[in-house]
Amino acid sequence: MLKTLGHIGGKIALMMASVIVSLLLIEAILTIWKPFEIRVAGSEINLPAFRQYVIRNDGIRGLESDIRHSKNNIGFRGPDWVAESAAGERWFFVGGSTTEGFYISDGATWPELVGKTLAQYKPGLWVNNAGLDGHSTFGHAVLLEQHIRKLQPTAVFFLVGVNDIGAEAPQSYDGYLQPKRGDNIIERMGDWLDAHSQLAQLMLVIRRSMKAKQLGLTHNAVNLDNPDLLPQILTEDKVQDVLDRHRPYVAHYQERVRGLVDRVRHLGARPVLITQPALYGPPAPTAGKDWGRLAMPDRFGTLDGMTKWRVQELYNDVLRRQAAAEDLLLIDLAAHLPKDEAYYYDQVHFNLQGERKVAEIVAEAIRAAWFANVIGSPM
């Protein structure tokens, strides 16, 4: 009996040793060969300075067939940071994927287009696209503290809302203002692995990708030629139930937005808020589909596009109220960008024509604010 138990124990020990050796081998391989870009390691946001992406597009409508996306010397999109950059106005456009425009070639993202348009009115204007795919207001706060504050911004523009719907804690996209401190040795070990293990970070990338797909935040999630339309929209009672279930998350979101505004002002810069547009909801007269019936994933189940838009507007209203209360410039992009597939390649991401239209709306709003002396004169 003892001999049998010893034999089984030996097999278990050998198996555990094999697993440990395999994990160490995988860790070593991932340390040398990094098949995925890890932007967040524990509490730190790692910006991919000097990184270049060449993407072949074979199916996403409204985009170039060959996409060239580069990061500058500080890990953002736009002109490099040089000594002369500190001499004039320094603007950062912060947001998630609808700001970064990962599948938009260099120089064609809407923040970069805004910079080019307004440079003729404000000599020395330096603009960078600081959008990071997947980031929410949790991550924006970390980005401000770890990277943007040392560059002494004069204005920070936030296009926020879509990645905050139903969010109650930072996701693995975001990073944390303080390192996580577990209550026991197992949790502390998990925190250490999140920060230092390539394998653990890879698992986080896979997990967040699955979560984003579940919430409909991935690129090319909607076939605009043949969208999944629901037979009818929800009844008003069901809509109100969904809205009521989102209100606690909206209240926390408002606290985070207020915190971002305070942080930017503490840096001596001007915060500007931009509401989040989307394709779903009541369609524009020129739209080819009834986007109010578009099947949309949500924290609380599948919604029709009209209901999903009412949820989004709860979050957009936070920005409207915050701007009114603190006399901030609000660019109500959600109200001014038509819900027309001519501007989108999926439910929230802009195609090339959409990037140009967004840049036109944003630049015009800034020019109007200048001449109304809301955020200073252009000269």
N, C-alpha and C positions, 0 to 999 in steps of 0.2 A: 504493500500500500504506500509506504513512504517512498519506495523507489519510483512508483508510478507518479506520485505527487511531485517528486523532484524532477522527473522527466518532463511533466507538464510545465512546471515552473521554469525549467531551462528553456523550453520552447517559447514561453511568454517573454522571458528576458531577451532571448535572441530576436524575437519579433519587435520588441520595444527598441532594442538597440538598432535594428535595421531601419525602423521608422525615424529615429533620431538622426542617424547618419544620412538618410535620404533627405530629411528636412534641412540639415546643415549643407548638404550638397546643393539643394535647390536654392538656399539662401546665398551660397557662394556664387552660383551661376547668375542669379538675379542682381547681385552686387556688381558683377562685371558687365552683364548683358541686360539692359533695361528695356524690355519689350513695350512697356507702358510708361507714359510720363506721369510721375507722382508729384502733384502740385502741393499736397499737404502732407507733412510728416509730423504727427503729433499735434503740437500747437503752432507749428511754423508753416507759413505759406512760402513755398519755393517758387520764385518767378523764373521762367526759362529764358534768361538773357541770351541774346544772339541766336536763338533757336529759329530754324527755318523749316517750314512744312510745305511739301509739294503734294497736292491732292488731285487725283484724277476723278472727275465727276462724270459718272455715266448715267445718272438717273434723276438727280434733283433739279426740278424745273426752275428756270429763272436765274441760274448760276452759271458761271463760266465752266467750260469743260476742263480747263487746267487752272487750278487755284493755287496761288502762291501767297503764303501767310508767313510773315516774319515777325520776330520779337526783337526789340531794340536792346540797347546796352543796359537797360534797367528792367527788362522783361515785359514791357508793354508794347503797344502798337503805335507807331508814329515816329517822329524824329528822335534821334538819340539825345540823351541828356548830356550837355556839355556846359562848360563854365558860363557861356553866354546865355544859357537857358534861364539862369537865375536873375537876369537883368530885367526882364519884363514880366508880363502876365503869364502865369503858369496854371493851366487848366487841366484837370483830370476828369474824365468821364467814367464813372464807376457803375457797374451793373453785372449781370450774368451774361448768358449766351446772346441775348438780344442786343447787348452792347458790344461784346467782343467781336461778334460776327466771324466765328471761326472759319466758316466756309466762304468768306468774302475775301478777295485778294487785297493785298496791301494798297492803301490809299483810297479804297472804295468803301470802307466802313463809314457809317454815318458820323461818328465823332471826328474822324479824320476829315471828312468832307466839310463839316461845320468849321473846323479849324482853317481849312483852305479858304472858305467863303469869307470868314470874318477877319482874316489876316489883312485884307485890303483896307479894313476900317480901323484896325488896331495894330500898328507896326510893333514887331517884337513879340506878338502873341505866340506862345508855345503850347500846343495841345497834344495830349496823349490819351489814347484809348486804353483805360485800365480795367476793362471788362474781363471777367474770368468765368468761363463756362461753368454753370451750376451754382454759382455763388448767390447767397441770399444776404439779408442785412446782417446776419451773424458774421459772415465772412467779410463783409465790407468794413465792419468795425475793426477786425483784425488787420485787414489790408491797410487801413488808415494808420493804425498804430505801428505796424512793423515796416511799412515801406513808404507810404505817401507823406507822412508827417515830416520826414527828414529832407524831403524835396521842397518844403516850404510852399505849398500850393497857395494860389490867390483865389481860386474858385474850384469847387468840387461839385460835379453834376451827378445826380443819382437817378438812374432809370431802374426802379425797383418795384417789386410786388409779385411777379409771377412765381418766383422760387420761394416765396414766403407763405404761399397759400397752405394753410393747415400745418405750418411748421411750428414746433414747440421747443426745438433744441437745435444746436448747430449740427449740420450733416458733415460727412467726411470730406465734402468739397470745401468746407468753410474754414477749418482751423478754429482755435480757441484763443481768447485773450489771455488766459492763464492755462498752464498745463493742467490736465486732469489729474486729480489726486484721489486714487481709490481708497476705500475705507479698510481694505484688507490687503494681504500680500498678493492674492490672486488678481485683484483689480489693479494694484500698482504694477504688477508684472504686465498686465494687458496694456496699461498706459505706456510702459517702456517699449513694448513691442511695436505699438502704433507709431512711436517716434523713431525707432531705430531699425526695425526689421523690414527688409525689402519684401519678404513673403507676406507679412501682415498687411503692409501697405497695398500690395497687389490685391489681396482679398478685399480690402476696403474699396478699391477701385471697382472690382466686380460687383460688390454689394451695392454701391451707390449707383452704378449703371442700371442694375436691376430695379432699384427703387425709382430712378428717374423714368424708366420705361413704364413702370406701374402708374406713375402720376402723369404720364403723357408729356414729359419734359424733354424727351429725346428729339433729335433732328429727324426730319422726314417721317414723323409719326402719322401723318395724314396724307392719304392719296387724294390730292385735290381734284383729280379727274374723275375719281370714283369714290367719294368719301362715304364713310359709314354713317348714314343718317338714321335717326330714330323715327319710328312711325309717328310719334307725337311728342310734344313737350310735356313736362311734368305739370300736375295740377298745382294750383296756387298754394294749397295746404302743404304739399310735399316740398315746394320751393321754400316756403317760410321755415319749414323744419330744417332744411339744409342750411339756410342763412343763419338761423339761430344757433346751429351747432358750430358754425364758423366764428361766431362773434367773440368767444373767448380768445381765439387765436388772433383775431383782428386787434383786440385790446393789447395783447403782448406785442404785436407788430407795431402798434402806435408808440409803445415805449421804446422800441428799438429805433424807430425813425427819429424820435425826439433825441435819443442818444447820439445818433449820427450827426444831427444838426448841431448839437452842443459840442461834439468833438471837432467838427470843422470850424466852428466859430472860435473854439479855444486855440486853434492853430492860426487864427487871424485871417481866415479865408471866408469866402462867401459860399454858403450852401445853396444849391438850386435843385429842386425836386421835379421829376418828370414822371408822369403817370404811364402805366403799362398798357399799350394797346394789344389787341388780339383779333384774330380772324373770326372766332366764334362770337355769336350774339346776333343782334338784328343786322341783316346784311345791308350793304350800300345798294342804291338803285342800280348800279352797274354790275353788281356781283352776279356771278353765274349760278350760284347755288344758294339754298336756304341754310345758311350757317347757324340759324337758330335751332335746327334739328340735328346738328353735328353731335355724334356720340363722343363725350368727353370724360376721361377718367378724373376722379376726385377722391379726396381722402374718405369721403362717405359714400362711395359707389359711383356708378356711371351716371352722368348727368347729360341733359341735352345742352346744346350750345348756348341757348338763351339763359338757362339757369346758371351755367358756368360763368357766363359774363356777369350776371348779377353778383355772383360770388367775387369775381375779380374786382368789380366796382366797389365792394366793401373795402377792399385794400386800397384802391385808388382814392377813395374818399378820405382815407387817413392822410394822404399827401395833401389833398385839397384843404382839409381842416388845418393841418400843421402849417401850411404856407400862409393861410389867412391869419392864423393866430400869431405868427411870428414875423409877418410882413416879408415873406420870402418870395423870390421869383418862382412861380409854378408854371411849367410848360405842360399843358394838358394834352399830351400826345394821344392819349386814349380817346379824347373827344374829337381830335382833328384828323387822325389817320383813318381813311375809309376802310371798312371791313370788306375788302375786295381782294380776291386771289391774285390780282395783278401785282400786289405788293408783298405777297407772302409765298414761301415754299412749303410751309406747314402751318399749324395753328397759331404759332407765335413768332416764328423766325422770318426775318425780312429777306427777300431776294434782292438782286442788284437794283431793280427799279424801286423797291421798297426802301432800301438804304438811302437812295437819292431823295425820295419823298420825305423820309424822316428828317434827313439833314436840312431840307428846305424848311420844314415846319419849325425845327429847333432853332436854326439860324435866324429866321425871321422873328421868332419870339424874343431872342436875345437882342437883336437890333432894335426891336420896339421897346424893350426894357431900357436899353441904353438911352434912346432918345427921349424916354419918359423919365430918365435919370433914376431908374429903379436900382440898377447895379452899376452905376457910374457911367461916365461918358466913354465913347469909343477911342478917344485920343488921350 
